Amino acid sequence: MQGKNKRIAGIIALLVVCALGFWGYRALMPIALAEGYLYADQSRMVYAKVTPEQEQLNVEITLSKLLVEDTVPRLQTETSLFTGTREGDALTLQPKSASAGGTAESAGPLQAKLSADGLLITGSLAQGEPQETELVASTNQAYSDKLAAWTKSVELEAEQKKKVLAEQRAKEEARVAFANKVVRTEKLAADLQESAQYLQEIQFADEIQFSKDQAAELQGLLDELTTYSKQPSLSKMEYDVMAGTLGSMKVLVDGMDAMDSTIAQKKQSMQDLIAVLETDIKDTQTVWEEIKANAPDAANREKALQAAIKAGTDAIDQAKQRLAALEKEHGGGKTAANKLYQQAANVLQQTKAKYGF
């Protein structure tokens, strides 16, 4: 009985050894490989190359994806390397390395089934990718041709999309520019009215009247001096009064000189406003000519603009008239004042010589 059990145990051991040998041979036996394996649809293309190396397989997987940014398509291609261990037609793929932008190192191990006709990969090749990709046998040339054709098609579509976008942007920029010009004409019209009002408010009536008053007072004082000088006799006290009168005349003349700084400031303000108005009038006319054919409510806008331009033009003309009058009145008044003062000084000098003071 014991001999029979030993024979049975020996038979079982032999069967186990044979089975292990069979499966070991199956795991290590060569497998027919295609030059490459390809999957393609309208949005992605996957190409894998499997290369035996000693007891392992090197698997290079290239993933091309169609991306769309602002309606413009482009291809993004990533290549990742895996090391495969095989058991029959089953592969376990461990990440080895990835190209810039590749995801092999973070993808984790993949499972695959390999044959001469196809490669079935289970596991996501990249973030957002399907969990299963079935590739069919292909060649490097077929893959290159297909990728080149797809690339060309995407580039052509991208050019068309970019052209459409450029046209849309140009139209939008033109629309915005036109709208800005419409708004600008409104602002220019308002600025013209405001500047014209400021310019009208700069007057020289007070300064001109001051010059006239000073001249009249100087004339009166000169008349007093002349009256004193024609007396048959003159006391020293009366002469001193005459000298004091001449001093008062000097104060009046100096007051007219002091008025010059105030006048100069007002003249500069006028000249600045005139320059602003002339520039705004020119800009208003230029911008309106550019948009009036398509401007909304063009008739009323043009009426408002013309009114603003007229207000600015009238303000400039009137300001120039006031400046001319100022030069005549104030300038002439100063000349007369200096002349009156000089006459008074001569009278006092003659009186002093006549009476020996």
C-alpha positions in Angstrom: 0.0 0.0 0.0 2.8 2.4 0.8 4.5 1.7 -2.5 1.2 2.5 -4.3 1.0 5.8 -2.5 4.5 6.7 -3.4 3.8 6.0 -7.0 0.7 8.3 -6.9 2.7 11.0 -5.2 5.4 10.7 -7.8 2.9 11.0 -10.6 1.4 14.1 -9.1 4.8 15.7 -8.7 5.6 15.0 -12.3 2.4 16.6 -13.4 3.1 19.7 -11.3 6.6 20.0 -12.8 5.2 19.5 -16.3 2.6 22.2 -15.7 5.1 24.7 -14.4 7.4 24.0 -17.3 4.5 24.5 -19.8 3.5 27.8 -18.3 7.0 29.0 -17.9 7.7 28.2 -21.6 4.4 29.9 -22.5 5.4 33.1 -20.6 8.8 33.2 -22.2 8.1 32.0 -25.7 8.5 34.6 -28.4 5.5 36.4 -29.6 5.0 37.8 -33.1 5.0 41.6 -33.0 3.7 44.2 -35.4 5.9 47.2 -36.3 3.5 49.3 -34.4 0.0 49.6 -33.1 -2.4 52.4 -34.0 -5.6 53.9 -32.7 -7.2 57.0 -34.3 -10.5 58.9 -34.1 -11.4 62.5 -34.7 -10.0 63.8 -31.4 -7.0 61.5 -30.5 -4.4 59.3 -32.0 -2.4 56.7 -30.1 0.7 54.9 -31.6 2.6 52.2 -29.7 5.9 50.5 -30.5 6.8 47.4 -28.7 10.5 46.3 -28.6 11.8 43.1 -26.9 14.8 43.6 -24.6 16.1 40.5 -22.9 13.3 39.3 -20.5 11.3 42.5 -20.8 9.6 44.7 -23.4 10.1 48.4 -24.0 6.8 50.1 -25.0 6.8 53.6 -26.5 3.4 55.2 -26.6 2.8 58.5 -28.4 -0.5 60.2 -27.7 -1.7 63.1 -29.9 -4.8 65.0 -28.8 -6.9 67.6 -30.5 -7.2 70.7 -28.3 -9.4 73.8 -29.1 -8.6 77.2 -27.6 -10.9 80.1 -28.5 -12.3 78.0 -31.4 -8.8 77.5 -32.8 -7.7 73.8 -33.0 -4.2 72.5 -32.3 -2.5 69.1 -31.7 -0.7 68.3 -28.6 1.6 65.3 -28.7 3.1 63.5 -25.8 5.5 60.4 -25.8 5.8 58.1 -22.8 8.1 55.1 -22.2 7.0 52.0 -20.3 8.8 48.8 -19.3 6.6 45.7 -19.8 6.7 42.3 -18.2 4.8 39.6 -20.0 2.9 36.5 -19.1 1.7 35.0 -22.3 -0.2 37.7 -24.2 -0.8 39.8 -21.0 1.5 42.7 -20.2 2.0 44.9 -17.2 3.4 48.2 -18.2 5.4 50.2 -15.6 6.1 53.9 -16.3 9.7 54.6 -17.3 9.9 58.2 -18.6 7.8 60.8 -20.5 8.5 63.7 -22.9 7.8 67.3 -21.9 4.2 67.4 -21.0 4.0 63.6 -20.9 2.2 61.8 -18.1 3.8 58.3 -18.0 5.6 58.9 -14.7 2.3 59.9 -13.0 0.0 57.5 -14.8 0.8 54.4 -12.8 1.0 50.9 -14.2 -1.1 49.9 -17.2 -2.4 46.5 -18.2 -2.4 45.3 -21.8 -3.0 42.4 -24.1 -0.6 42.0 -26.9 -0.7 40.1 -30.2 0.6 40.5 -33.7 -2.8 42.0 -34.7 -3.5 44.3 -31.9 -2.7 45.9 -28.5 -5.5 46.5 -25.9 -4.4 48.9 -23.2 -6.4 49.1 -20.0 -5.8 52.2 -17.9 -5.8 55.9 -18.7 -2.9 57.1 -20.8 -3.3 60.6 -19.5 -5.7 62.7 -17.4 -9.1 62.8 -19.0 -8.3 59.9 -21.4 -10.5 56.7 -21.6 -9.8 53.8 -19.4 -9.4 51.5 -22.4 -7.7 52.0 -25.8 -7.7 49.3 -28.5 -4.9 49.6 -31.1 -4.6 47.6 -34.3 -1.4 46.5 -36.0 0.1 49.2 -38.2 3.5 50.4 -39.5 5.6 53.4 -38.7 5.1 54.8 -42.2 1.3 54.4 -42.0 1.3 56.2 -38.6 3.6 59.0 -39.9 1.4 59.5 -43.0 -1.8 59.5 -40.9 -0.4 61.9 -38.3 1.0 64.2 -41.1 -2.4 64.3 -42.8 -4.2 65.0 -39.6 -1.7 67.7 -38.6 -2.1 69.4 -42.0 -5.9 69.3 -41.7 -5.8 70.8 -38.2 -3.4 73.5 -39.3 -5.6 74.4 -42.2 -8.6 74.6 -40.0 -6.6 76.6 -37.5 -5.7 79.1 -40.2 -9.3 79.5 -41.2 -10.4 79.9 -37.6 -7.7 82.5 -36.9 -8.7 84.4 -40.0 -12.4 84.4 -38.9 -11.3 85.5 -35.4 -9.1 88.2 -36.9 -12.0 89.5 -38.9 -14.3 89.4 -35.9 -11.7 91.2 -33.8 -11.2 93.8 -36.6 -14.9 94.4 -36.8 -15.2 94.7 -33.0 -12.3 97.1 -32.8 -13.8 99.2 -35.6 -17.1 99.2 -33.8 -15.5 100.2 -30.5 -13.3 102.9 -32.3 -16.4 104.3 -34.0 -18.4 104.3 -30.8 -15.4 106.1 -29.0 -15.4 108.7 -31.8 -19.1 109.3 -31.3 -18.5 109.8 -27.6 -15.5 111.9 -28.3 -17.5 114.3 -30.5 -19.9 114.8 -27.6 -17.1 115.5 -25.2 -15.4 117.9 -27.6 -18.7 119.8 -28.1 -19.1 120.1 -24.3 -15.4 121.1 -23.9 -15.8 123.8 -26.6 -18.8 125.3 -24.9 -17.1 125.2 -21.5 -13.8 126.7 -22.8 -15.7 129.4 -24.7 -17.5 130.4 -21.6 -14.3 130.6 -19.6 -12.7 132.7 -22.4 -15.7 135.1 -22.4 -15.3 135.6 -18.7 -11.8 137.0 -19.0 -12.4 140.8 -19.5 -10.1 143.8 -19.2 -12.8 146.4 -18.6 -11.6 147.1 -15.0 -8.0 147.4 -16.0 -8.8 149.7 -18.9 -11.0 151.8 -16.7 -8.2 151.9 -14.1 -5.8 153.2 -16.7 -8.3 155.9 -17.7 -8.9 156.9 -14.1 -5.2 157.1 -13.4 -4.5 159.2 -16.4 -7.4 161.6 -15.5 -6.0 161.9 -12.0 -2.5 162.5 -13.3 -3.8 165.2 -15.6 -5.6 166.9 -12.6 -2.4 166.9 -10.5 -0.4 168.2 -13.4 -2.9 171.1 -13.8 -2.4 171.8 -10.0 1.4 172.0 -10.4 1.0 174.2 -13.5 -1.3 176.6 -11.5 1.2 176.8 -8.7 4.1 177.4 -11.0 2.3 180.4 -12.7 1.8 182.3 -9.5 3.7 185.7 -9.3 5.2 184.5 -6.0 5.7 181.1 -4.4 6.5 180.2 -0.8 8.7 177.4 0.2 5.8 175.6 1.8 3.9 175.9 -1.5 6.9 174.5 -3.3 7.0 171.6 -0.9 3.3 171.0 -1.7 4.2 170.9 -5.4 7.0 168.3 -4.7 4.5 166.2 -2.7 2.1 166.3 -5.6 4.8 165.1 -7.9 5.4 162.2 -5.5 1.7 161.3 -5.6 1.9 161.3 -9.4 4.8 158.8 -9.1 2.7 156.5 -7.0 0.0 156.6 -9.6 2.4 155.8 -12.4 3.9 152.9 -10.3 0.4 151.6 -9.7 -0.2 151.4 -13.4 3.1 149.4 -13.8 2.0 147.0 -11.0 -1.2 146.4 -12.9 0.9 145.0 -15.8 1.5 141.7 -13.9 -2.2 141.1 -13.4 -2.9 141.9 -17.0 0.0 139.6 -18.2 -1.5 136.7 -16.2 -5.0 137.2 -17.7 -3.5 137.6 -21.2 -1.6 134.3 -20.8 -4.9 132.6 -19.6 -6.6 133.9 -22.7 -3.9 132.7 -25.1 -3.9 129.3 -23.5 -7.7 129.0 -23.8 -7.5 130.2 -27.4 -5.0 127.5 -28.2 -7.2 124.9 -26.6 -10.3 126.1 -28.5 -8.5 126.1 -31.8 -7.2 122.6 -31.3 -10.6 121.3 -30.1 -12.4 122.9 -33.1 -10.0 121.3 -35.5 -10.3 117.9 -33.8 -14.1 118.2 -33.7 -14.3 118.9 -37.4 -11.8 116.0 -38.2 -13.6 113.4 -36.1 -17.0 114.4 -37.3 -16.0 114.1 -40.9 -14.8 110.5 -40.2 -18.1 109.4 -38.6 -20.9 111.6 -39.8 -22.0 109.2 -42.7 -22.9 106.5 -40.1 -23.4 108.4 -36.9 -26.7 107.8 -35.1 -29.0 110.9 -35.2 -26.5 112.6 -37.4 -28.5 115.7 -38.1 -29.0 116.7 -34.5 -25.4 115.8 -33.6 -24.1 117.9 -36.4 -26.3 120.8 -35.3 -25.0 120.6 -31.8 -21.4 120.3 -33.0 -21.8 123.4 -35.3 -23.3 125.4 -32.4 -20.3 124.4 -30.2 -17.8 125.3 -32.9 -19.5 128.6 -33.5 -19.4 129.4 -29.7 -15.7 128.6 -29.7 -15.0 130.6 -32.8 -17.0 133.6 -31.6 -15.2 133.5 -28.2 -11.8 133.5 -29.9 -12.7 136.4 -32.2 -14.1 138.5 -29.3 -11.1 137.6 -27.1 -8.7 138.9 -29.8 -10.7 142.1 -30.1 -10.4 142.6 -26.3 -6.7 142.0 -26.5 -6.4 144.6 -29.2 -8.4 147.1 -27.2 -6.3 146.4 -24.2 -3.1 147.1 -26.0 -4.6 150.4 -27.3 -6.2 151.6 -24.1 -3.8 150.3 -21.4 -0.7 150.7 -23.5 -1.8 154.2 -24.6 -2.7 155.1 -21.0 0.7 154.1 -19.7 2.4 156.2 -22.3 0.2 159.2 -21.5 0.8 158.6 -17.7 4.6 158.6 -18.2 4.3 161.7 -20.3 2.2 163.6 -17.8 4.6 162.6 -15.0 7.5 163.8 -17.0 5.8 167.1 -17.7 5.1 167.5 -14.0 8.7 166.8 -13.1 9.8 169.5 -15.6 7.4 172.0 -14.1 8.7 171.3 -10.6 12.3 171.6 -11.9 11.6 174.9 -13.6 9.8 176.2 -10.5 12.7 175.3 -8.3 15.1 177.1 -10.6 12.9 180.1 -11.0 12.4 180.7 -7.2 15.8 179.4 -6.2 14.6 176.7 -3.8 
